[in-house]
Amino acid sequence: MVGLPVLNVRGESIPEAWENSILKLGKEGQWYKRDDPEDNGIQVDASMLITIENPDSDLFMHKLMTCGIEDLLDYEMEIHGAKDSWIKNLVDKEDHKWDYLYHERLANYPGSKGYIDQIQFMIDRLSERSFSRRVNSITWVPERDTLAKDTPCLQGIRFLITPDTKNLDIPRLNMTYNFRSRNAMIAAPMNIIGFYALQCTVRDAVKNKTRMNLENGRIVDFTDSYHVSTRDQNILKIFLNRYNTSIMKGETIKERSYPREFVFNYMNSILPERTEVIIKQTGNYLLGETLEEEILKIKEIAEKRKR
Protein backbone atom coordinates (compact mmCIF):
# COMPACT_ATOMS: atom_id res chain seq x y z
CA MET A 1 0.00 0.00 0.00
CA VAL A 2 1.20 3.50 -0.81
CA GLY A 3 0.86 5.84 2.15
CA LEU A 4 -0.69 5.27 5.55
CA PRO A 5 -2.03 1.70 5.95
CA VAL A 6 -5.72 1.08 6.59
CA LEU A 7 -6.10 -1.63 9.23
CA ASN A 8 -9.22 -3.55 10.22
CA VAL A 9 -9.84 -5.48 13.46
CA ARG A 10 -12.82 -6.83 15.33
CA GLY A 11 -13.62 -8.31 18.70
CA GLU A 12 -16.61 -9.71 20.55
CA SER A 13 -16.16 -7.33 23.49
CA ILE A 14 -14.78 -3.81 24.01
CA PRO A 15 -11.49 -4.97 25.61
CA GLU A 16 -10.91 -7.67 22.99
CA ALA A 17 -11.49 -5.27 20.09
CA TRP A 18 -9.20 -2.61 21.59
CA GLU A 19 -6.49 -5.18 22.36
CA ASN A 20 -6.62 -6.47 18.78
CA SER A 21 -6.26 -2.91 17.47
CA ILE A 22 -3.07 -2.33 19.48
CA LEU A 23 -1.55 -5.64 18.38
CA LYS A 24 -2.40 -4.88 14.75
CA LEU A 25 -1.05 -1.33 14.98
CA GLY A 26 2.24 -2.47 16.50
CA LYS A 27 2.69 -5.16 13.85
CA GLU A 28 1.38 -3.50 10.68
CA GLY A 29 1.31 0.24 11.39
CA GLN A 30 3.61 2.69 9.66
CA TRP A 31 6.62 3.94 11.61
CA TYR A 32 7.77 7.40 10.60
CA LYS A 33 9.29 10.60 11.93
CA ARG A 34 6.79 13.33 12.70
CA ASP A 35 8.15 16.86 12.59
CA ASP A 36 6.05 18.26 15.40
CA PRO A 37 7.77 20.53 17.98
CA GLU A 38 5.67 18.98 20.75
CA ASP A 39 6.34 15.37 19.74
CA ASN A 40 9.33 15.26 17.45
CA GLY A 41 10.40 11.69 16.78
CA ILE A 42 9.35 8.27 15.52
CA GLN A 43 5.71 7.26 15.94
CA VAL A 44 3.58 4.37 14.74
CA ASP A 45 0.41 5.28 12.87
CA ALA A 46 -2.41 3.84 10.75
CA SER A 47 -6.00 4.43 9.78
CA MET A 48 -7.90 1.97 11.97
CA LEU A 49 -11.39 0.47 11.75
CA ILE A 50 -12.48 -1.33 14.91
CA THR A 51 -15.69 -3.36 15.11
CA ILE A 52 -17.07 -4.26 18.54
CA GLU A 53 -19.51 -7.01 17.74
CA ASN A 54 -21.23 -7.13 21.14
CA PRO A 55 -20.53 -4.04 23.28
CA ASP A 56 -22.93 -5.47 25.91
CA SER A 57 -20.53 -8.36 26.48
CA ASP A 58 -19.68 -9.20 30.09
CA LEU A 59 -16.02 -8.38 29.38
CA PHE A 60 -15.97 -4.61 29.77
CA MET A 61 -12.62 -2.99 30.64
CA HIS A 62 -9.10 -4.08 29.70
CA LYS A 63 -6.79 -4.48 32.68
CA LEU A 64 -3.86 -3.00 30.72
CA MET A 65 -5.60 0.35 30.10
CA THR A 66 -3.55 3.27 31.37
CA CYS A 67 -6.52 4.86 33.15
CA GLY A 68 -8.36 3.67 36.23
CA ILE A 69 -12.05 3.11 36.86
CA GLU A 70 -12.19 6.54 38.53
CA ASP A 71 -11.00 8.15 35.29
CA LEU A 72 -13.58 6.20 33.30
CA LEU A 73 -16.39 7.35 35.58
CA ASP A 74 -15.28 10.98 35.29
CA TYR A 75 -15.16 10.61 31.49
CA GLU A 76 -18.62 9.04 31.38
CA MET A 77 -19.97 11.94 33.46
CA GLU A 78 -18.28 14.31 31.00
CA ILE A 79 -19.86 12.54 28.01
CA HIS A 80 -23.26 13.13 29.64
CA GLY A 81 -22.65 16.86 30.16
CA ALA A 82 -21.27 17.21 33.70
CA LYS A 83 -18.44 19.51 32.56
CA ASP A 84 -20.10 21.59 29.83
CA SER A 85 -19.62 24.76 31.89
CA TRP A 86 -15.86 24.38 31.50
CA ILE A 87 -16.03 25.69 27.90
CA LYS A 88 -14.44 29.08 27.25
CA ASN A 89 -16.17 32.24 26.05
CA LEU A 90 -14.67 32.81 22.62
CA VAL A 91 -15.27 36.55 22.78
CA ASP A 92 -13.25 36.88 26.00
CA LYS A 93 -9.56 36.73 25.08
CA GLU A 94 -8.63 36.22 28.74
CA ASP A 95 -10.84 33.15 29.11
CA HIS A 96 -8.55 30.12 29.40
CA LYS A 97 -11.16 27.40 29.88
CA TRP A 98 -11.46 24.43 27.53
CA ASP A 99 -11.95 24.83 23.77
CA TYR A 100 -14.45 21.98 23.46
CA LEU A 101 -16.16 19.01 25.07
CA TYR A 102 -17.95 16.29 23.11
CA HIS A 103 -21.25 16.63 24.94
CA GLU A 104 -21.14 20.41 24.52
CA ARG A 105 -20.66 20.00 20.76
CA LEU A 106 -23.32 17.31 20.44
CA ALA A 107 -26.00 18.79 22.74
CA ASN A 108 -25.26 22.51 22.20
CA TYR A 109 -24.02 22.75 18.64
CA PRO A 110 -23.96 26.42 17.54
CA GLY A 111 -26.36 26.89 14.64
CA SER A 112 -27.37 30.04 12.74
CA LYS A 113 -30.61 30.27 14.74
CA GLY A 114 -29.33 29.12 18.11
CA TYR A 115 -27.96 26.01 19.73
CA ILE A 116 -28.95 22.57 18.41
CA ASP A 117 -29.33 19.53 20.68
CA GLN A 118 -28.14 16.85 18.27
CA ILE A 119 -28.48 14.09 20.85
CA GLN A 120 -32.15 14.89 21.31
CA PHE A 121 -32.55 15.12 17.53
CA MET A 122 -31.13 11.60 17.13
CA ILE A 123 -33.46 10.26 19.82
CA ASP A 124 -36.50 11.98 18.29
CA ARG A 125 -35.61 10.92 14.76
CA LEU A 126 -35.16 7.27 15.72
CA SER A 127 -38.41 7.36 17.70
CA GLU A 128 -40.41 8.83 14.81
CA ARG A 129 -38.68 7.02 11.93
CA SER A 130 -36.85 3.96 13.21
CA PHE A 131 -35.71 3.14 9.66
CA SER A 132 -34.08 6.56 9.14
CA ARG A 133 -30.58 6.78 7.66
CA ARG A 134 -30.24 10.43 8.67
CA VAL A 135 -29.52 9.99 12.36
CA ASN A 136 -26.25 11.87 12.22
CA SER A 137 -24.42 14.36 14.45
CA ILE A 138 -21.20 16.35 14.04
CA THR A 139 -18.75 18.19 16.27
CA TRP A 140 -16.63 20.34 13.95
CA VAL A 141 -17.46 24.06 14.01
CA PRO A 142 -15.30 25.80 11.36
CA GLU A 143 -15.78 29.25 12.89
CA ARG A 144 -14.25 28.00 16.14
CA ASP A 145 -12.01 25.11 15.16
CA THR A 146 -10.00 26.72 12.37
CA LEU A 147 -8.62 29.11 15.01
CA ALA A 148 -8.68 27.07 18.24
CA LYS A 149 -5.60 25.59 19.90
CA ASP A 150 -7.44 22.37 20.74
CA THR A 151 -9.98 20.91 18.33
CA PRO A 152 -12.33 17.91 18.57
CA CYS A 153 -10.81 14.56 17.66
CA LEU A 154 -14.29 13.05 17.33
CA GLN A 155 -15.87 14.25 14.09
CA GLY A 156 -19.27 12.62 14.01
CA ILE A 157 -21.65 9.93 15.29
CA ARG A 158 -24.32 7.98 13.40
CA PHE A 159 -27.02 5.59 14.57
CA LEU A 160 -28.93 3.06 12.48
CA ILE A 161 -31.61 0.62 13.63
CA THR A 162 -31.68 -2.74 11.85
CA PRO A 163 -33.12 -6.18 12.70
CA ASP A 164 -30.97 -8.60 14.64
CA THR A 165 -29.26 -11.01 12.24
CA LYS A 166 -30.57 -14.06 14.14
CA ASN A 167 -33.84 -12.78 15.63
CA LEU A 168 -35.82 -10.43 13.37
CA ASP A 169 -38.09 -9.46 16.29
CA ILE A 170 -35.23 -7.68 18.07
CA PRO A 171 -34.24 -4.33 16.51
CA ARG A 172 -30.58 -3.36 17.05
CA LEU A 173 -29.20 0.15 17.58
CA ASN A 174 -25.97 0.20 15.57
CA MET A 175 -23.47 2.95 16.33
CA THR A 176 -20.73 4.30 14.04
CA TYR A 177 -18.39 7.17 14.79
CA ASN A 178 -15.17 8.56 13.37
CA PHE A 179 -12.14 10.36 14.75
CA ARG A 180 -9.69 12.50 12.80
CA SER A 181 -6.83 11.63 15.20
CA ARG A 182 -6.47 9.65 18.40
CA ASN A 183 -3.89 8.29 20.82
CA ALA A 184 -4.39 4.53 20.57
CA MET A 185 -3.01 3.70 24.03
CA ILE A 186 -4.56 6.43 26.18
CA ALA A 187 -7.58 8.03 24.51
CA ALA A 188 -9.02 5.17 22.44
CA PRO A 189 -10.11 2.74 25.20
CA MET A 190 -11.70 5.57 27.22
CA ASN A 191 -13.47 6.89 24.11
CA ILE A 192 -14.94 3.48 23.28
CA ILE A 193 -16.35 2.96 26.78
CA GLY A 194 -17.57 6.57 26.96
CA PHE A 195 -19.42 6.40 23.65
CA TYR A 196 -20.83 3.02 24.55
CA ALA A 197 -22.46 4.84 27.50
CA LEU A 198 -23.95 7.30 24.99
CA GLN A 199 -25.25 4.39 22.88
CA CYS A 200 -27.01 3.04 25.98
CA THR A 201 -28.51 6.47 26.71
CA VAL A 202 -29.92 6.82 23.20
CA ARG A 203 -31.21 3.23 23.26
CA ASP A 204 -33.02 3.73 26.58
CA ALA A 205 -34.50 7.07 25.52
CA VAL A 206 -35.88 5.58 22.29
CA LYS A 207 -37.27 2.57 24.17
CA ASN A 208 -39.01 4.88 26.64
CA LYS A 209 -40.58 6.95 23.85
CA THR A 210 -41.66 4.07 21.62
CA ARG A 211 -41.84 0.92 23.80
CA MET A 212 -39.72 -0.64 21.08
CA ASN A 213 -37.84 -3.78 22.15
CA LEU A 214 -34.57 -2.08 21.19
CA GLU A 215 -31.17 -3.54 22.05
CA ASN A 216 -27.62 -2.39 21.35
CA GLY A 217 -26.04 -3.50 18.10
CA ARG A 218 -22.44 -3.39 16.98
CA ILE A 219 -20.15 -0.38 17.34
CA VAL A 220 -17.92 0.64 14.44
CA ASP A 221 -15.06 2.89 15.51
CA PHE A 222 -12.94 4.51 12.76
CA THR A 223 -9.89 6.74 13.16
CA ASP A 224 -7.98 8.49 10.37
CA SER A 225 -4.76 8.68 12.43
CA TYR A 226 -4.66 5.94 15.09
CA HIS A 227 -1.24 6.44 16.56
CA VAL A 228 1.18 5.99 19.43
CA SER A 229 3.31 9.11 19.67
CA THR A 230 7.04 9.25 20.41
CA ARG A 231 6.52 10.12 24.05
CA ASP A 232 4.13 7.18 24.58
CA GLN A 233 6.26 4.43 23.03
CA ASN A 234 7.12 3.09 26.48
CA ILE A 235 3.40 2.61 27.24
CA LEU A 236 3.06 0.53 24.07
CA LYS A 237 6.16 -1.48 25.00
CA ILE A 238 4.82 -2.24 28.48
CA PHE A 239 1.47 -3.31 27.01
CA LEU A 240 3.08 -5.69 24.52
CA ASN A 241 5.38 -7.19 27.18
CA ARG A 242 2.47 -7.81 29.56
CA TYR A 243 0.35 -9.21 26.75
CA ASN A 244 3.11 -11.65 25.75
CA THR A 245 3.55 -12.71 29.39
CA SER A 246 -0.20 -13.33 29.63
CA ILE A 247 -0.17 -15.45 26.47
CA MET A 248 2.79 -17.48 27.74
CA LYS A 249 0.79 -18.23 30.90
CA GLY A 250 -2.05 -19.53 28.72
CA GLU A 251 -4.41 -16.71 29.72
CA THR A 252 -7.27 -15.55 27.51
CA ILE A 253 -8.87 -12.16 27.02
CA LYS A 254 -11.11 -13.02 29.98
CA GLU A 255 -8.11 -12.96 32.33
CA ARG A 256 -6.98 -9.64 30.84
CA SER A 257 -10.37 -7.95 31.32
CA TYR A 258 -12.56 -6.71 34.15
CA PRO A 259 -16.19 -7.94 33.99
CA ARG A 260 -19.03 -5.45 33.60
CA GLU A 261 -20.54 -6.09 37.04
CA PHE A 262 -17.23 -5.43 38.81
CA VAL A 263 -16.66 -2.13 36.96
CA PHE A 264 -20.24 -0.89 37.42
CA ASN A 265 -20.33 -1.79 41.13
CA TYR A 266 -17.05 -0.01 41.70
CA MET A 267 -18.26 3.05 39.77
CA ASN A 268 -21.41 3.23 41.87
CA SER A 269 -19.38 2.94 45.08
CA ILE A 270 -17.21 5.95 44.18
CA LEU A 271 -19.94 7.97 42.43
CA PRO A 272 -20.64 10.36 45.37
CA GLU A 273 -16.93 11.06 45.81
CA ARG A 274 -16.26 11.64 42.10
CA THR A 275 -19.37 13.84 41.81
CA GLU A 276 -18.04 16.09 44.56
CA VAL A 277 -14.66 16.27 42.80
CA ILE A 278 -16.33 17.46 39.56
CA ILE A 279 -18.42 19.98 41.51
CA LYS A 280 -15.30 21.32 43.21
CA GLN A 281 -13.50 21.63 39.87
CA THR A 282 -16.53 23.40 38.37
CA GLY A 283 -16.25 25.96 41.17
CA ASN A 284 -12.97 27.09 39.60
CA TYR A 285 -14.93 28.28 36.55
CA LEU A 286 -18.31 29.50 37.88
CA LEU A 287 -19.68 31.61 40.73
CA GLY A 288 -22.99 32.43 42.39
CA GLU A 289 -26.33 31.34 40.97
CA THR A 290 -24.75 29.97 37.81
CA LEU A 291 -22.61 27.63 39.90
CA GLU A 292 -25.62 26.51 41.94
CA GLU A 293 -27.52 25.69 38.76
CA GLU A 294 -24.57 23.71 37.45
CA ILE A 295 -24.23 21.79 40.71
CA LEU A 296 -27.86 20.69 40.45
CA LYS A 297 -27.25 19.57 36.86
CA ILE A 298 -24.16 17.56 37.85
CA LYS A 299 -26.04 15.87 40.69
CA GLU A 300 -28.90 15.02 38.32
CA ILE A 301 -26.44 13.41 35.87
CA ALA A 302 -24.93 11.41 38.74
CA GLU A 303 -28.38 10.26 39.89
CA LYS A 304 -29.23 9.04 36.37
CA ARG A 305 -25.87 7.24 36.22
CA LYS A 306 -26.71 5.39 39.44
CA ARG A 307 -29.89 3.99 37.89
Secondary structure, DSSP 8 states (H G I E B T S, - for coil): --SS-EEEEEESSHHHHHHHHHHHHHHHSEEEEE--TTS-EEEEEEEEEEEES-TTSSEEEETT-SS-HHHHHHHHHHHTTTTGGGB--TT-TT--SBS--HHHHHHSEEETTEEE-HHHHHHHHHHH-TT-S--EEE---HHHHTT-SS--SEEEEEEEEEE-SS-TTSEEEEEEEEEEEEETTTHHHHHHHHHHHHHHHHHHHHHHHH----EEEEEEEEEEEEEE-GGGHHHHHHHHHHHHHHHHTT--TTTTEEEHHHHHHHHHHHHHHHHHHHHHHHTTT--HHHHHHHHHHHHHHHHHHH-
